[in-house]
């Protein structure tokens, strides 16, 4: 049994296939970002899943692609957790950028691949190799145009009285915006980045308002300037996107990309289906 895993900070998709590529089961857990979670919490989230627990000794390979795996230590921690749980399996852990590349590109295609979900990221793919010029420092310092970026901006604008009254009142009626509650979620609870990203849903639902349009376009322009345009051939290759922010704000994304003379490619909400196809094709070539 082979497990193919796509993990963000919010949720993790698991698909099990056999050696012939037939799907055996599909399940979901909470996000398993090793950059913000302890090994104990990650272990608990896996342990509480019935399908994974029932099949843990049948798994021979785990291909895990996840947020928070861009530096050496977090993937090693994940490997140690998985090895204890899936005791007969070979474990491969890669950052989520690879999942986005495998899901959106065609074989040999030169492109830029971006992630706009709970967090954000960007990489260049020359058809064989990955070039990532910026090492992400996470949600506190980077993650432009991500769910947590927009959540942070909404809360700041609300407290600085920069949101128009009709939107501010609606925002306050949708969420608990008391200072104590916000600070508790940011500084005492796990996954503060995921908490911030929950506010992005409000922005999506009210994205036609002038205030929302300004906030969305500002975030997208920051991402383009800081991430996409770091690559010299950014205006020559297609630029693909993965993630809920890109998917639900794709009309605005297409407009801002066009304004910057950038060629937009595929926009997918989740990469898991493309990942499965990639590994099935890979297995077929090996036969």
N, C-alpha and C positions, 0 to 999 in steps of 0.2 A: 504494500500500500504506500502510495506517495501522497504527501500533504503539500499543497501549494497554498501559501499564506500571503495575503496582502494586508498590512497593518498600518493604520494611521493612529493618531492620538485618540480619536473618538471611538472607532470600532475596528474590528479585525475580521476579515472574511477568510474562511477556511474551506478548501475544496479537496476532497480525497478522490484520487483516481487509482486504477490498477495499472499494471504494466502495459496493458493494451490501450490505455487512455480512456477507458470507460469510467464515468463518474460514479462513485460509490455513495458519497453523501456530501452535503454542503451545510455549513453551520457558521455561527458568528459569535464572537466574544467582544467584550469591551476592548478598547485600544491597548496595545502592548508597547508603548514607547519607552525604551529602556533609559532614555535620557532624563525622564521625569518620574519614572516609577522604580520602586525597589524590586529586588528579585522575589521577595515574599508576596508582594501584590500581584506580580506577573504570574507566579506559580498558582496563586489562589484563583485568578481569572481563568486559567486553563483548567484547573482541577474542578471547577464548578460547571464545566460543560459536559453534558452527558455523552455526546457522540465521541468527543476526544478521549474521555476517560475509558469508555467501553472498548475503544480501538487502539489504545496507547501502545500495546505490545505487538500490534500487527503492522505498525508503521516502519518502513524500511528507509525512507528518505523524507526529509523536510526541507522545502525551499521557502525560506522566509524573506519577505521584502518589507521593510518597515521604516517608518519615521523614527528619527533619533539614532540611526545606525550609521551615521556619516563619519564618526571618529572611532578609533580602535576599541576602546573599553566597553561601550554599551553592547556591541555585537557579541563580544566574548562572554559577557554576563548572560545574554540570552541563550547562547550555546550551552552554557553550563546548566541553565534551568531546563532547557529542552532535553538535554542528554539524560538527565535524571528521570524525566517524565516519559520520553520516547526512547526507552533504553536500548532498542535494537536498531535505531535509525542513524543514518548519516545526516548531519545537520549542516545546511548552508544558509548563512545569514548575509543579506545584502541590504543596502539602503533602498528606500522606496523609489529613488530615481530610476533604478534598473527596472522596476516593475512598470513604470511609466514608459520607459523606452521600449521594452518588449511588447507592450500592449498597443502602442500608437504608431510605431514605425514599420516600414516595409523593409525586407532584407536589403542591406547595403545602402540604405537611404541616409544621406547627410541631412541632419535636422537639429533643431533646438527643441528640447523637451522640458516642459514646465509643470510644476505641481502647484495648484491653488486650491487647497482644502483647509483643514484646521491650521496647518502651517503652509509654507511656500518654499519652493526650490526651483533651480534652473540648471540645466546641463547641456553641453554640446555633444552630439553623437555623430562620428564621422562614418558610420556604417559598420564599424567594428569596435572602436574604442570610445570610451567616455572621457570627456574633459570637463571638469567642474572647477571653475576658477575661484569661486567663493566658498569658503567653509562656513556653514551656517552656525551662528551663535545662538540660535533658538528664538523663542517667542518674545523674549524681553528686549532683544537688540535688533532682530532682523524680521523675517516673515512678512515683508511688505505684501499687501493685497491678499492676505490670508484671512480665514475666519476669525482668528484671534486678533489680528490687526484691526479689522473692522469693529470687533467687539470693544477693544480698547479705546478706539476713537469715539465710538458712540457714548461710552461711559464718560470719557473726558469731556466731550462736548455737552453732555447733559449736565454735568456738575459745573462747567464753566458757563452755563446758560447760553450756549451757542446753537442749540437746536430750536427751530421755530416752535411756538407754543403748541400748535395742534399735533405736531409729531411728538413733542416732548411729553404731552399728556398721555398720548397713546402708548408711548414707550414705558412710562411710569405705571400704566394700568396693566401692562403685559408682564413686567418683571418686578421682582423685589429689588429696589434700587437703594435701599437703606445702606448707609456707609458701613455699618457693622457687618451686614450680610455680605456685601461685596468684599470687604477686607478679609473676612473669614474664609471665603472661597479662594481668594488670591494667595493668602499667606499661611493658611492652616490646613487646607484640604489638598488631596492629591489632584493632579491634572489641572492646574490653573489655566493652562493654555486651552484645554477643552472647554472649561467654564467660559472663558472669554469668547470662544467661537460660537457658543449657543446664541449670542446676541446677533450674530450675522443673519440668522433667520428673519429677524425683524427688518433688517435692511433690505433683504431680498423681497419680503412681502410688501414693503413700502418704497420700492426702488424707483417708482415713477415720480416721486416728489423731488422738487428742485434741490432740496438739501441732500437727499440720498444720492442723487445723480452726481453732485459735486464731490461727495465723500468717496463714492465708487471710482470715479474717474481719477481722483487724486491718488488713490491706492494703486490703481493700475499703472498710472504714469510713473510712480515710484518704482514699481516692479520692473517696468520696461527699462528705465534709466539705470537702475542699480544692478539688474540681473541680466536681462536679455541683451542689452546693447554693450555688455562687456565683451561679447564675441565679435571679432572683426567682420565676419560674413553674416551677421544677423539679418541684413536686408536682402540676402541672396538665397536663403534656405527656408523651407517651411518650418513653422513653429507650432508644435503640438501642445495640448493642455490636458491634464488629468485633474479631477477634483470637483467637489460640489460647488465651490465658489466660481470656478471657470464655467461650469455647466449651467448654473442658474443665472449667471450674469453674462452669458455669452453674447447677448445683443450688444451690451456696452463694451465688452471685450473686443468684439469685431470692429466696432467703431473706433476705439482708441488705438487699436493695432493699425487700422487703415490710416489714421491721422499721423502715425509714426512711420508710414511706408513699410510696414512689416507684413509678411505673408502668413496668414493664419492657416493651420492645418487641421488635424483632428481635435475634437473636444469631446472627451469621455468623462462621465461622472466617476466611474470606478474602473480599475484596470484588471480586475480578477479574471474576467472571461478571456481577455487577451493573453493573460499569463498562462492560463490553462492550455490554450491553443499553442502557445510558444513551447511549452514543455512536452505536449503531445507530439508536435512536429519534431522536436529535438530527439525524443525517444524513437520515433519512426526512422529517423536518419541513422540512428545508432544500430538498428537491427540489420 
